[in-house]
Amino acid sequence: MSFTFTTLKSAIGDFLNRDDLTAVIPTFITLAEADFNRRIRHYEMEKRARAPITTKLSEAPRNFLEPIRLQIIDGGTFPVELASNAQLMEMRRNVSDTPGRPAYYSFIDGNFEMFPTPDQTYETEMVYYEKITALSDTATSNWILTSHPDLYLYSALTHSAPYLGDDGRIQVWSALAERALQEINNASHAAKYNGTGLRLRHRGMAPANRRSA
C-alpha cells in the first residue's frame, strides 16, 4: 500500500480503533519524525551545499541536522576540520586571532564559527545531513513514507502510548518500529561502505618482508 499523509493518519486511526484521537494523530506523527531525525542517518538525508564565507560566523544551511564534511575550494581542496568550541577559543588565544584560510570550524547557536577568521572570501562546500521533511497537508510524502511506510506507522502508534495507557500492543509496535529503523540505518551503511572488496595495487614497490639479493 502506498501511503500519503492522509492515508497514514487513517491507518493509524484504524490500528488504534478509537474515534477520539483524530485531532492528536498528527502529533503522534510529529513525535515519530523527531525520533527519526535523532536516530536515522541515511544517504537519502545527505545534501551538498556551496557558499562563500567572508566572516567568522556563517549561517547553517536550511534544515541542517548534522555535518559530514566541510572543505574550502580555492585553487585546490582544503579540508576544514570540526573542533569543539573550547578548542577554537584556545586556538584563537594562541595566535591572537590572526586571520587566514579557515582550517577548523565549530557549530554553535545555529552558526558555523571558522578558525582562523577568513582573511578573504573563500568558497566552501559542505556535505551534511538534512532533517527529514515533515509531513503535512501540503508536504504529503517524503522518502521514508514512500520506501518505509511501516516505520512511520509503527513509530506513530508507539507514540500514542500516553493516550492508550497500559496497552499490550505498544510493545509489539515498538519492536516493529525499532527493527524497521535499524534496518534502514544498516541498509544505508551497507550501500555506502561494503564495496566490492577490490584492493589498490602499488607498482614499483617491493613487499616489506622481501630482502634484496
N, C-alpha and C positions, 0 to 999 in steps of 0.2 A: 504494500500500500504506500502511495506517495502522500506524504503529509504536507500541509501548509499550516500557517499559524492557526487558522480557523479549525481545520480538521484535527490538529493536535489538541486544541482545547476541548473539542468534542470527545476525542478518545480518552482524555484524562477524566472527563466527567463520566464517561461510560464505565471506566475502571473503578472509579470511586463509588458509583451507583448511589450518588446523592444529588439532590437538586437544589441544595442550599449553598453550594460552593462556587457557583458560576462567577461571581464577582472577584473571587480570590484566586481562581485558577491561573490568571496571568501572573500573579505574584509567585506562585509555585514555579512557573517557567523562568521568571527573572532570577529567582534564587538558584535554580539549576544552572543558569548561564553564568552567574557569579562563580559557582563552583568550577565550571568549565574553564573560565579564564585563569583561575588559580592553578588548575591541575593538568590541563591539556597543553601539550607543546607539539604541534603537528606542522608539517611542511605547508599545509593549507593556510596557516596563520603567518607564514613568513612573508615579509614585504621588504622592498628595497626603495630607498628614497635618496635623492641627491639635493644638496642645498649648500649655498655659500655660507661661511661663517666669517664674521669680522670682529666679533666681540667675545668677551669671556663667557657670556651666557647665551645659549641658543635654545629656542623652544623645541620640545619634542614633537615628532610627527603626530598627526591626528590619530586617535585610538591606539596610541603607543602602549605596549604592555611590558616588553622586556627587550633589552638589547641583545643582539647576537654578535655583531662586529661593527666597528667603525673604522673608516680609513680616509686618508686625505689623498685626493687625486691632484697632483701638482708636478707635472713632468715626470711622474712615476707614481707608485702606490706606496703609501706610508701608513702602516697600522697605527691606530690610536688606541691605547690600552685602557681598560677600565681600572679605576683606582677608587679607594674609599675617600670620603670627604676629608677624613683626618690626614690621609696620605697627601692629598692635594694641598692642604693647608701647610703641611710640613715642607713640601717641595717649594711652595711659594716663599716661605720664610728663608729657605736655604739659598735662593737665588735672587732675593729681593724683588720677586715677581717680574723679572726681566722678560719682555715679550719675545716671541719666537714662533716657530711652527709647532702647533699642538702635538703632543705625544701621548698625553693622558687625558682622561675625562672621568667625571663622576656625574651621577644623576641625583638631583635634589630639587624639591619643590616644583616639579614639572619641567625642569630645565636641565640641559647639559652644561656642565661647567668645564671649560677647557683649560689645560695647562700645557705649556705656557699660554698666556693670553696671546691671541693671534697678533702678529706684527704686520699682517696684510690680509687681504681677502683670500681664503682658501676654499676650494671646492671639496665637499665631503660627501661620502657615500655611506649610508647606514643600512645594514640588514637587521631587521628586528621582528619580534613577534607582535602582531596586531590583535587587538581584542576581537572576540567573536561578535559578528553583527547581531545585535539583539533583535529578537522577533517582535513584530508589532503589526498593526493593521496596514501599515504602508510597506514594511520590510517583512514580507510574508514567509520568507525562507532564507536559509543560509546553507553552507556546505555540510554542517553537522546534521541538520534536519533532512537534507537530501540524501546523504550517504549513511547516516546512522540514526534513523528515527527512533530506534529502540532506546538509545541513550537519552534522548530528550524525554521520551515518555516515562521511563522508569525513574529518571532523576527528578522530574517534576512530581511524580507520585510519591517519591521518598520525602520530598519537602512538604508534603501535605500532612506529615505526622502531627504537628501541633493541633491540627483540626480533627484528625481521626482518633487521636489518643492511642490507647493500647490496642492496636490493630495488628494481628499476626501477619498481614500481607506486607507490612512495611519492611520486614526483614527480607522477604523474597524480592521485593522491588529494589531494595538497597543492594542486594547481592548481584542482581542482574545489571543494575546501573554501574556498579563497580567493575564488573567483568567487561562490560562494553567500553568503559573509559580506559581501562588498562590495555585492551586490545587495540584501541585507536592509537595510543601512545606507542605501543610495541610495533604496530604496522608502520608508523612513520619512521621510527628508528631503523627498522629493517630496510625500508626503502632507501634511506639516506646512507646507511653505513655498512650494510652487509657486503656489497660489491660482488665481484666475480672471483676473487682470490688471486688476481694477477699480481705479479711482483715485478718491480723495476730491476733491470739488469744494468750494472755499471761496467762499461767497457774499459779496457786498458788497466784494470786493477787486479792484481793477483790476490787470491784469498789470504787472509791474515795469517793462517796457520801454515802456508806453503813457504818452505825455505828456498833460498836461492841456491843454485847449483855451485 
